[in-house]
Amino acid sequence: MAANPYLQPSLGRLLIDHCRIGHTFFRPQNEDMERRLQLAADHHDAFIVAIEARDEQAVVDLVFEHWELSRENMEIFIAPQGLKADNFAPFQEGDNR
C-alpha cells in the first residue's frame, strides 16, 4: 500500500472486517457454528491434499463448498448485531441532546 492516501481507508476497513470475521468465526456460540468451524478446517486440510495431488477439479469443488459454508452465514460475520430501537428514549422538543 506504501501509505497511499487513497487506499489507506480501504485497507483500514478491510482489517476491521477481517478482525470481526475472525472474532465471530473462531469463537463459535453454538453447535452449528462449531460444526462449521470444524468443516472449514477440514476444507483447508483437503485443499492441501488436493493441491499436492494436483487435482484441479477437487480444488474447484472445495472452493465452492468453502464459499457456500461462509455465504450461508455471511451476515453474522460482517455485520455486528444492531441495537434495538426501544433502547433509546424518543427525542422530545426542548431536549438538550
Backbone hydrogen bonds, N-H to C=O, Kabsch-Sander energy under -0.5 kcal/mol:
donor,donor_aa,acceptor,acceptor_aa,energy
4,N,1,M,-1.9
7,L,4,N,-0.5
8,Q,4,N,-2.3
11,L,7,L,-2.3
12,G,8,Q,-2.8
13,R,9,P,-2.3
14,L,10,S,-2.5
15,L,11,L,-2.6
16,I,12,G,-2.0
17,D,13,R,-2.8
18,H,14,L,-2.6
19,C,15,L,-2.2
20,R,16,I,-2.5
21,I,17,D,-2.7
22,G,18,H,-2.5
23,H,19,C,-2.9
24,T,20,R,-2.3
25,F,21,I,-3.5
26,F,22,G,-2.3
27,R,24,T,-0.9
34,E,30,N,-2.0
35,R,31,E,-2.6
36,R,32,D,-2.4
37,L,33,M,-2.2
38,Q,34,E,-2.2
39,L,35,R,-2.5
40,A,36,R,-2.6
41,A,37,L,-2.2
42,D,38,Q,-2.4
43,H,39,L,-2.4
44,H,40,A,-2.1
45,D,41,A,-2.1
46,A,42,D,-2.5
47,F,43,H,-2.5
48,I,44,H,-1.8
49,V,45,D,-2.0
50,A,46,A,-2.8
51,I,47,F,-2.7
52,E,48,I,-2.6
53,A,49,V,-2.0
54,R,51,I,-1.1
55,D,50,A,-2.8
56,E,54,R,-1.2
59,V,55,D,-1.9
60,V,56,E,-2.5
61,D,57,Q,-2.6
62,L,58,A,-2.4
63,V,59,V,-2.5
64,F,60,V,-2.0
65,E,61,D,-2.1
66,H,62,L,-3.1
67,W,63,V,-2.7
68,E,64,F,-2.2
69,L,65,E,-2.0
70,S,66,H,-1.8
71,R,67,W,-3.3
72,E,68,E,-2.0
73,N,70,S,-1.0
74,M,71,R,-1.2
76,I,73,N,-1.2
77,F,73,N,-0.9
77,F,74,M,-0.8
78,I,74,M,-1.9
79,A,75,E,-1.7
87,N,84,K,-1.8
88,F,85,A,-1.6
95,D,92,Q,-2.3
